[in-house]
Amino acid sequence: MTKPDTTTPAATAPAATAPAAGAGTITVEHTYAQAPARVWRALTEPALVARWWAAGDIRAEVGHRFEMDMGPWGQQPCEVLAVEPERLFSFRFAQPTLDTIITFRLTPDGAGTRLTLTHEGFNLDTPMGRRAFEGMRPGWPGILAKIEATLA
């Protein structure tokens, strides 16, 4: 796994690391110049999430079930698994088809925020699981970079 560049101050241009992958797990880090409270809003408010990723009735409430509109991949059922305001947000994604878990961890980084995304549980023994993993692995860094525009 590539470690984040910890020598870059948070107030400068955002930094991202290449995704690391274990067996069926993608991990990506991205640093934002904004404080955790602002990044948290971008992850948990439906109108903001729709601007950088997908539309859906996402909410930071454990047990909340919602769907995300993934365009050509259809409506994906999700369920919130864990919430620690401004620190951690985790939900099950695309039940029962892909059935993976997406977790965002926020860590203060100077005046900014380091976000660590973990997308885990891909079944690499299935064509769909392998295809989704191969698509999302290079896709997540670009998706997380779109949050910058949401925070502006």
Phi and psi in degrees as GROMACS dihedral restraints (atoms count N, CA, C in turn):
[ dihedral_restraints ]
;  ai    aj    ak    al  type     phi  dphi    fc
    3     4     5     6     1   -76.5    20    10
    4     5     6     7     1   130.4    20    10
    6     7     8     9     1   -85.3    20    10
    7     8     9    10     1   148.8    20    10
    9    10    11    12     1   -66.1    20    10
   10    11    12    13     1   153.9    20    10
   12    13    14    15     1   -79.0    20    10
   13    14    15    16     1    97.0    20    10
   15    16    17    18     1   -81.3    20    10
   16    17    18    19     1    -3.2    20    10
   18    19    20    21     1   -87.1    20    10
   19    20    21    22     1    -8.6    20    10
   21    22    23    24     1   -85.3    20    10
   22    23    24    25     1   120.0    20    10
   24    25    26    27     1   -63.3    20    10
   25    26    27    28     1   146.1    20    10
   27    28    29    30     1   -64.5    20    10
   28    29    30    31     1   -24.6    20    10
   30    31    32    33     1   -77.3    20    10
   31    32    33    34     1    -9.9    20    10
   33    34    35    36     1   -89.0    20    10
   34    35    36    37     1  -172.2    20    10
   36    37    38    39     1   -54.7    20    10
   37    38    39    40     1   143.6    20    10
   39    40    41    42     1   -62.1    20    10
   40    41    42    43     1   149.1    20    10
   42    43    44    45     1  -120.4    20    10
   43    44    45    46     1   148.6    20    10
   45    46    47    48     1  -133.8    20    10
   46    47    48    49     1   150.8    20    10
   48    49    50    51     1  -107.6    20    10
   49    50    51    52     1   155.3    20    10
   51    52    53    54     1   -64.9    20    10
   52    53    54    55     1   145.8    20    10
   54    55    56    57     1   -65.9    20    10
   55    56    57    58     1   138.3    20    10
   57    58    59    60     1   -99.3    20    10
   58    59    60    61     1   148.1    20    10
   60    61    62    63     1  -135.5    20    10
   61    62    63    64     1   127.5    20    10
   63    64    65    66     1  -100.9    20    10
   64    65    66    67     1  -162.3    20    10
   66    67    68    69     1   -68.1    20    10
   67    68    69    70     1   101.3    20    10
   69    70    71    72     1    73.8    20    10
   70    71    72    73     1    18.3    20    10
   72    73    74    75     1  -130.1    20    10
   73    74    75    76     1   134.3    20    10
   75    76    77    78     1  -114.0    20    10
   76    77    78    79     1   133.3    20    10
   78    79    80    81     1  -128.7    20    10
   79    80    81    82     1   128.4    20    10
   81    82    83    84     1  -134.7    20    10
   82    83    84    85     1   137.0    20    10
   84    85    86    87     1  -114.7    20    10
   85    86    87    88     1   144.6    20    10
   87    88    89    90     1  -144.4    20    10
   88    89    90    91     1   139.0    20    10
   90    91    92    93     1  -111.5    20    10
   91    92    93    94     1   134.7    20    10
   93    94    95    96     1  -116.9    20    10
   94    95    96    97     1   150.4    20    10
   96    97    98    99     1   -76.4    20    10
   97    98    99   100     1   -15.3    20    10
   99   100   101   102     1   -87.1    20    10
  100   101   102   103     1   156.8    20    10
  102   103   104   105     1   -68.0    20    10
  103   104   105   106     1   158.2    20    10
  105   106   107   108     1   -53.7    20    10
  106   107   108   109     1   -34.9    20    10
  108   109   110   111     1   -60.5    20    10
  109   110   111   112     1   -39.2    20    10
  111   112   113   114     1   -72.8    20    10
  112   113   114   115     1   -40.1    20    10
  114   115   116   117     1   -65.9    20    10
  115   116   117   118     1   -39.6    20    10
  117   118   119   120     1   -56.8    20    10
  118   119   120   121     1   -45.7    20    10
  120   121   122   123     1   -59.6    20    10
  121   122   123   124     1   -40.3    20    10
  123   124   125   126     1   -64.8    20    10
  124   125   126   127     1   -25.0    20    10
  126   127   128   129     1   -89.0    20    10
  127   128   129   130     1   -21.9    20    10
  129   130   131   132     1  -122.6    20    10
  130   131   132   133     1    -6.3    20    10
  132   133   134   135     1  -101.8    20    10
  133   134   135   136     1   122.4    20    10
  135   136   137   138     1   -51.3    20    10
  136   137   138   139     1   -44.6    20    10
  138   139   140   141     1   -63.8    20    10
  139   140   141   142     1   -35.6    20    10
  141   142   143   144     1   -75.6    20    10
  142   143   144   145     1   -41.4    20    10
  144   145   146   147     1   -61.9    20    10
  145   146   147   148     1   -37.0    20    10
  147   148   149   150     1   -63.2    20    10
  148   149   150   151     1   -27.9    20    10
  150   151   152   153     1   -75.3    20    10
  151   152   153   154     1   -30.1    20    10
  153   154   155   156     1  -110.4    20    10
  154   155   156   157     1   -14.8    20    10
  156   157   158   159     1  -140.0    20    10
  157   158   159   160     1   -76.2    20    10
  159   160   161   162     1  -154.5    20    10
  160   161   162   163     1   151.6    20    10
  162   163   164   165     1   -76.8    20    10
  163   164   165   166     1   147.4    20    10
  165   166   167   168     1   169.2    20    10
  166   167   168   169     1   161.3    20    10
  168   169   170   171     1   -87.5    20    10
  169   170   171   172     1    55.1    20    10
  171   172   173   174     1   -67.7    20    10
  172   173   174   175     1   145.3    20    10
  174   175   176   177     1  -154.4    20    10
  175   176   177   178     1   141.0    20    10
  177   178   179   180     1   -82.7    20    10
  178   179   180   181     1    74.9    20    10
  180   181   182   183     1  -147.5    20    10
  181   182   183   184     1   115.7    20    10
  183   184   185   186     1   -55.4    20    10
  184   185   186   187     1   131.3    20    10
  186   187   188   189     1    92.9    20    10
  187   188   189   190     1   -12.6    20    10
  189   190   191   192     1   -63.5    20    10
  190   191   192   193     1   129.3    20    10
  192   193   194   195     1  -106.2    20    10
  193   194   195   196     1   136.8    20    10
  195   196   197   198     1  -152.0    20    10
  196   197   198   199     1   170.5    20    10
  198   199   200   201     1  -120.9    20    10
  199   200   201   202     1   145.6    20    10
  201   202   203   204     1  -113.3    20    10
  202   203   204   205     1   134.9    20    10
  204   205   206   207     1   -85.2    20    10
  205   206   207   208     1   103.1    20    10
  207   208   209   210     1   -97.9    20    10
  208   209   210   211     1    30.5    20    10
  210   211   212   213     1    59.8    20    10
  211   212   213   214     1  -119.6    20    10
  213   214   215   216     1   -64.5    20    10
  214   215   216   217     1   -14.8    20    10
  216   217   218   219     1   -94.2    20    10
  217   218   219   220     1     0.9    20    10
  219   220   221   222     1    82.0    20    10
  220   221   222   223     1  -172.7    20    10
  222   223   224   225     1   -77.6    20    10
  223   224   225   226     1   126.5    20    10
  225   226   227   228     1  -111.0    20    10
  226   227   228   229     1   117.2    20    10
  228   229   230   231     1   -68.0    20    10
  229   230   231   232     1   137.7    20    10
  231   232   233   234     1  -136.6    20    10
  232   233   234   235     1   161.1    20    10
  234   235   236   237     1  -145.1    20    10
  235   236   237   238     1   129.4    20    10
  237   238   239   240     1   -71.7    20    10
  238   239   240   241     1   128.8    20    10
  240   241   242   243     1  -104.6    20    10
  241   242   243   244     1   -35.6    20    10
  243   244   245   246     1  -151.5    20    10
  244   245   246   247     1   141.3    20    10
  246   247   248   249     1  -139.9    20    10
  247   248   249   250     1   123.5    20    10
  249   250   251   252     1  -131.4    20    10
  250   251   252   253     1    99.6    20    10
  252   253   254   255     1   -46.0    20    10
  253   254   255   256     1   130.3    20    10
  255   256   257   258     1    64.9    20    10
  256   257   258   259     1    11.8    20    10
  258   259   260   261     1  -131.0    20    10
  259   260   261   262     1   -44.7    20    10
  261   262   263   264     1  -150.6    20    10
  262   263   264   265     1   136.5    20    10
  264   265   266   267     1  -143.0    20    10
  265   266   267   268     1   122.5    20    10
  267   268   269   270     1  -135.9    20    10
  268   269   270   271     1   138.3    20    10
  270   271   272   273     1  -147.8    20    10
  271   272   273   274     1   150.7    20    10
  273   274   275   276     1   -76.8    20    10
  274   275   276   277     1   137.5    20    10
  276   277   278   279     1  -121.9    20    10
  277   278   279   280     1   131.3    20    10
  279   280   281   282     1    62.6    20    10
  280   281   282   283     1    53.5    20    10
  282   283   284   285     1   -76.5    20    10
  283   284   285   286     1   147.2    20    10
  285   286   287   288     1   -93.3    20    10
  286   287   288   289     1     7.9    20    10
  288   289   290   291     1   -74.7    20    10
  289   290   291   292     1   -68.1    20    10
  291   292   293   294     1   -83.8    20    10
  292   293   294   295     1   -42.9    20    10
  294   295   296   297     1    49.9    20    10
  295   296   297   298     1    66.9    20    10
  297   298   299   300     1  -118.0    20    10
  298   299   300   301     1   173.3    20    10
  300   301   302   303     1  -122.5    20    10
  301   302   303   304     1   129.5    20    10
  303   304   305   306     1  -110.6    20    10
  304   305   306   307     1   126.4    20    10
  306   307   308   309     1  -128.4    20    10
  307   308   309   310     1   129.8    20    10
  309   310   311   312     1  -109.5    20    10
  310   311   312   313     1   126.7    20    10
  312   313   314   315     1  -116.6    20    10
  313   314   315   316     1   130.5    20    10
  315   316   317   318     1  -109.8    20    10
  316   317   318   319     1   132.3    20    10
  318   319   320   321     1  -130.9    20    10
  319   320   321   322     1   126.5    20    10
  321   322   323   324     1   -56.4    20    10
  322   323   324   325     1   139.2    20    10
  324   325   326   327     1  -138.8    20    10
  325   326   327   328     1    89.5    20    10
  327   328   329   330     1    64.2    20    10
  328   329   330   331     1  -127.8    20    10
  330   331   332   333     1   -86.0    20    10
  331   332   333   334     1    -4.2    20    10
  333   334   335   336     1  -108.5    20    10
  334   335   336   337     1  -156.1    20    10
  336   337   338   339     1  -142.6    20    10
  337   338   339   340     1   134.6    20    10
  339   340   341   342     1  -100.8    20    10
  340   341   342   343     1   123.8    20    10
  342   343   344   345     1  -105.9    20    10
  343   344   345   346     1   129.0    20    10
  345   346   347   348     1  -114.5    20    10
  346   347   348   349     1   118.8    20    10
  348   349   350   351     1  -101.2    20    10
  349   350   351   352     1   131.7    20    10
  351   352   353   354     1  -122.5    20    10
  352   353   354   355     1   121.8    20    10
  354   355   356   357     1  -116.7    20    10
  355   356   357   358     1   109.0    20    10
  357   358   359   360     1  -127.7    20    10
  358   359   360   361     1   163.2    20    10
  360   361   362   363     1    97.8    20    10
  361   362   363   364     1    11.4    20    10
  363   364   365   366     1   -63.8    20    10
  364   365   366   367     1   130.5    20    10
  366   367   368   369     1   -87.9    20    10
  367   368   369   370     1    98.5    20    10
  369   370   371   372     1   -75.0    20    10
  370   371   372   373     1    -2.9    20    10
  372   373   374   375     1   -88.3    20    10
  373   374   375   376     1    -3.1    20    10
  375   376   377   378     1  -113.9    20    10
  376   377   378   379     1   149.3    20    10
  378   379   380   381     1   -59.0    20    10
  379   380   381   382     1   -41.5    20    10
  381   382   383   384     1   -66.3    20    10
  382   383   384   385     1   -43.2    20    10
  384   385   386   387     1   -63.2    20    10
  385   386   387   388     1   -43.3    20    10
  387   388   389   390     1   -65.2    20    10
  388   389   390   391     1   -45.1    20    10
  390   391   392   393     1   -63.7    20    10
  391   392   393   394     1   -43.2    20    10
  393   394   395   396     1   -64.2    20    10
  394   395   396   397     1   -42.8    20    10
  396   397   398   399     1   -61.9    20    10
  397   398   399   400     1   -46.0    20    10
  399   400   401   402     1   -67.7    20    10
  400   401   402   403     1   -28.1    20    10
  402   403   404   405     1   -80.0    20    10
  403   404   405   406     1   -42.3    20    10
  405   406   407   408     1   -76.9    20    10
  406   407   408   409     1   -30.2    20    10
  408   409   410   411     1   -56.4    20    10
  409   410   411   412     1   -51.5    20    10
  411   412   413   414     1   -81.8    20    10
  412   413   414   415     1   -14.8    20    10
  414   415   416   417     1   -79.8    20    10
  415   416   417   418     1   -34.6    20    10
  417   418   419   420     1   -59.4    20    10
  418   419   420   421     1   -41.9    20    10
  420   421   422   423     1   -57.5    20    10
  421   422   423   424     1   -41.2    20    10
  423   424   425   426     1   -68.3    20    10
  424   425   426   427     1   -37.1    20    10
  426   427   428   429     1   -64.3    20    10
  427   428   429   430     1   -46.1    20    10
  429   430   431   432     1   -66.2    20    10
  430   431   432   433     1   -30.9    20    10
  432   433   434   435     1   -64.6    20    10
  433   434   435   436     1   -28.3    20    10
  435   436   437   438     1   -66.4    20    10
  436   437   438   439     1   -20.2    20    10
  438   439   440   441     1   -61.4    20    10
  439   440   441   442     1   -30.6    20    10
  441   442   443   444     1   -52.1    20    10
  442   443   444   445     1   -46.6    20    10
  444   445   446   447     1   -65.0    20    10
  445   446   447   448     1   -32.6    20    10
  447   448   449   450     1   -68.3    20    10
  448   449   450   451     1   -32.6    20    10
  450   451   452   453     1   -83.2    20    10
  451   452   453   454     1   -16.4    20    10
